Amino acid sequence: MADKDDDLLDQVTGMADRLKLSGKERQTYIHEHMTRGGYKAVPNYVLADDDDDDDDDKGSGFFSGGGRRSRDRGRSRSRSNDDDGW
């Protein structure tokens, strides 16, 4: 069955190449085709290459310090004087 899976992925990847898609647009195109074909995405981690171009998300999200938690710090301090806190 892996041959069938690889065949569809090869076809969709080839279509993305012919459309000259790259980056997030390419990923979205391939993901949507595969999920509409009945497949589900299974996350996998691999060691990143030094010249990897998929670093768009670096510095964002949970570990960045720029997320919701850091934006809410000012509000947390202003509420610290309230008696109804934890």
Backbone bond lengths (Angstrom), bond angles and torsions (degrees), N, CA, C in turn:
res aa  C-N    CA-C-N  psi(-1)  N-CA   C-N-CA  omega(-1)  CA-C   N-CA-C  phi
1 M - - - 1.451 - - 1.527 111.16 -
2 A 1.304 118.14 -24.32 1.460 121.25 179.47 1.527 111.02 -60.84
3 D 1.351 116.85 -31.09 1.461 119.57 179.07 1.517 111.09 -64.10
4 K 1.341 117.14 -39.97 1.462 121.78 178.56 1.533 110.05 -64.62
5 D 1.352 116.38 -43.96 1.460 121.12 178.95 1.520 110.76 -61.07
6 D 1.319 115.55 -47.04 1.460 120.08 -179.43 1.516 110.88 -64.24
7 D 1.337 117.18 -36.45 1.453 121.78 -179.22 1.529 110.65 -62.87
8 L 1.338 117.96 -46.68 1.465 120.75 179.04 1.519 110.51 -64.54
9 L 1.320 116.87 -44.43 1.460 120.21 179.25 1.531 110.40 -61.27
10 D 1.326 117.43 -41.69 1.470 121.01 177.56 1.523 110.97 -61.89
11 Q 1.329 117.15 -41.57 1.461 120.84 179.91 1.530 111.29 -64.39
12 V 1.330 115.74 -46.68 1.468 120.28 -178.73 1.528 110.63 -66.49
13 T 1.313 116.88 -40.59 1.466 121.17 177.76 1.531 109.86 -63.34
14 G 1.311 116.52 -40.56 1.461 120.80 176.90 1.523 112.33 -62.37
15 M 1.336 116.41 -39.83 1.463 119.84 177.30 1.529 110.54 -64.74
16 A 1.334 116.72 -40.83 1.465 120.59 178.07 1.528 110.26 -62.63
17 D 1.337 116.76 -38.35 1.464 121.03 177.64 1.528 110.94 -64.52
18 R 1.338 115.96 -44.82 1.472 119.49 -179.88 1.526 111.99 -64.02
19 L 1.333 116.22 -31.20 1.464 120.47 177.58 1.532 112.02 -83.01
20 K 1.339 115.76 -3.18 1.469 122.74 -179.99 1.533 112.33 57.43
21 L 1.336 115.07 41.58 1.453 120.23 177.73 1.520 109.38 -83.82
22 S 1.325 116.50 150.27 1.462 120.40 178.18 1.525 109.80 -148.19
23 G 1.305 115.51 164.79 1.462 122.01 175.96 1.510 113.33 61.69
24 K 1.328 115.32 -140.80 1.465 122.13 -177.55 1.526 111.53 -62.24
25 E 1.314 117.19 -36.15 1.461 120.66 -179.89 1.533 110.60 -61.48
26 R 1.330 115.99 -42.13 1.475 121.60 177.88 1.527 110.65 -64.77
27 Q 1.335 116.81 -45.89 1.459 121.05 179.87 1.521 111.46 -60.18
28 T 1.322 116.36 -44.01 1.457 121.21 -179.89 1.524 110.74 -64.31
29 Y 1.324 117.17 -43.46 1.456 122.50 179.47 1.537 110.59 -58.74
30 I 1.319 116.23 -49.39 1.463 121.00 -178.87 1.528 110.19 -66.03
31 H 1.323 117.13 -43.89 1.467 121.32 -179.24 1.530 111.02 -60.34
32 E 1.325 117.06 -46.58 1.462 119.82 -178.58 1.524 111.86 -64.30
33 H 1.325 117.61 -41.15 1.461 119.99 177.99 1.525 111.76 -63.93
34 M 1.309 116.54 -43.25 1.466 119.93 -177.94 1.530 110.99 -67.73
35 T 1.337 118.04 -42.67 1.459 119.92 -179.74 1.526 110.98 -68.59
36 R 1.316 117.98 -36.23 1.467 120.35 175.79 1.520 111.12 -68.75
37 G 1.313 117.30 -22.75 1.458 122.37 176.67 1.521 112.78 -83.43
38 G 1.330 117.09 3.51 1.457 121.19 176.22 1.515 115.00 97.37
39 Y 1.314 117.93 6.27 1.462 121.66 179.77 1.517 110.00 -97.11
40 K 1.329 116.41 155.55 1.458 120.20 173.63 1.519 108.27 -118.67
41 A 1.318 115.14 148.28 1.461 121.22 -179.74 1.525 109.11 -75.83
42 V 1.308 115.87 135.42 1.460 122.43 176.86 1.527 106.25 -120.84
43 P 1.351 116.88 111.41 1.462 119.41 -178.72 1.525 111.48 -60.75
44 N 1.313 114.43 146.78 1.448 120.81 179.79 1.524 108.20 -148.58
45 Y 1.300 117.05 138.40 1.460 121.12 179.46 1.520 109.96 -107.74
46 V 1.321 114.90 133.55 1.454 122.01 175.39 1.517 107.76 -131.32
47 L 1.300 116.24 155.87 1.455 121.26 178.66 1.525 108.91 -65.19
48 A 1.327 116.76 125.64 1.459 122.04 -176.74 1.518 110.90 -72.28
49 D 1.328 116.17 143.05 1.456 122.09 173.44 1.519 108.82 -77.10
50 D 1.329 116.77 153.22 1.460 120.25 178.37 1.517 111.79 -63.32
51 D 1.335 117.43 -31.23 1.461 121.08 -177.37 1.521 112.11 -101.83
52 D 1.323 117.89 23.17 1.459 122.58 -178.86 1.529 109.76 -67.05
53 D 1.338 116.87 129.76 1.458 121.69 -178.39 1.519 112.90 -89.14
54 D 1.320 119.03 -2.01 1.453 121.88 -177.12 1.524 111.94 -89.28
55 D 1.311 118.47 34.90 1.454 122.69 -178.15 1.519 112.10 -93.32
56 D 1.345 117.59 21.98 1.455 121.52 -178.20 1.522 111.92 -60.31
57 D 1.345 117.57 -31.03 1.445 120.93 -174.00 1.521 113.50 -92.90
58 K 1.306 118.93 0.07 1.462 120.00 -179.96 1.522 109.29 -62.24
59 G 1.307 115.45 136.60 1.450 120.12 177.17 1.507 113.61 82.64
60 S 1.316 118.12 7.86 1.448 119.71 177.49 1.518 109.26 -122.11
61 G 1.294 116.12 161.90 1.446 119.86 175.68 1.512 113.80 90.81
62 F 1.314 114.82 -155.05 1.454 122.71 -171.32 1.522 113.96 -58.73
63 F 1.325 118.60 -44.02 1.462 122.01 -173.03 1.518 114.51 -89.96
64 S 1.302 119.01 -0.37 1.458 120.78 -172.25 1.513 114.05 -80.04
65 G 1.314 117.79 -26.51 1.454 119.72 -173.80 1.515 111.32 82.60
66 G 1.333 117.54 -4.72 1.452 121.33 179.17 1.509 112.27 -104.31
67 G 1.304 117.20 11.05 1.447 121.00 -176.43 1.510 113.16 -86.95
68 R 1.310 116.14 -160.82 1.455 123.47 -175.85 1.525 112.29 -57.92
69 R 1.300 116.26 -38.78 1.457 119.76 -176.49 1.532 111.64 -59.08
70 S 1.329 117.09 -45.07 1.456 119.06 -178.30 1.529 111.38 -72.36
71 R 1.326 118.07 -30.10 1.466 120.34 178.03 1.513 110.67 -70.51
72 D 1.323 117.78 -29.41 1.455 121.78 -176.41 1.525 112.99 -86.14
73 R 1.303 118.18 -4.62 1.472 120.02 -176.35 1.520 111.96 -59.69
74 G 1.323 117.48 -42.31 1.460 120.43 -179.55 1.507 111.59 -62.07
75 R 1.297 117.51 -41.54 1.461 121.26 179.04 1.520 110.63 -67.76
76 S 1.328 117.53 -36.65 1.461 120.58 179.92 1.525 110.40 -63.20
77 R 1.308 116.54 -41.43 1.461 120.31 179.85 1.521 110.98 -65.30
78 S 1.318 116.72 -40.03 1.463 119.14 -178.04 1.518 110.61 -68.38
79 R 1.334 117.67 -27.87 1.456 121.01 178.72 1.523 112.05 -83.63
80 S 1.308 118.94 -13.18 1.456 120.99 -174.12 1.538 111.91 -64.30
81 N 1.318 118.01 -21.43 1.456 121.11 179.59 1.534 112.03 -83.32
82 D 1.327 117.39 -11.30 1.464 121.02 -179.87 1.531 109.46 -74.29
83 D 1.331 116.07 143.33 1.459 119.97 179.73 1.524 112.84 -80.12
84 D 1.342 118.40 -12.83 1.453 120.11 -177.85 1.523 112.43 -89.72
85 G 1.316 118.98 12.55 1.456 122.41 179.03 1.514 112.42 -73.34
86 W 1.275 118.20 -175.45 1.461 123.27 -177.66 1.484 107.60 -77.57
